[in-house]
């Protein structure tokens, strides 16, 4: 789960990048700046892109592990 959130504080709206951290099992927020600032939006998008790439790498590794285990089990089934 990744995305952005805004918070209004003393009349100003701030932008945060949010994601779920599976290690701590909690939602994390990273401050990006004022919500109407182009650099804040760019920072949030960069953070989101990086987090999604990180998740993709973990998922790819997990898929490879599962497929390897399935191949081993298939060989055992065929030879027995």
Secondary structure as UniProt FT lines:
FT   STRAND          2..9
FT   TURN            10..11
FT   STRAND          12..21
FT   TURN            22..25
FT   STRAND          26..34
FT   TURN            35..36
FT   HELIX           38..79
//
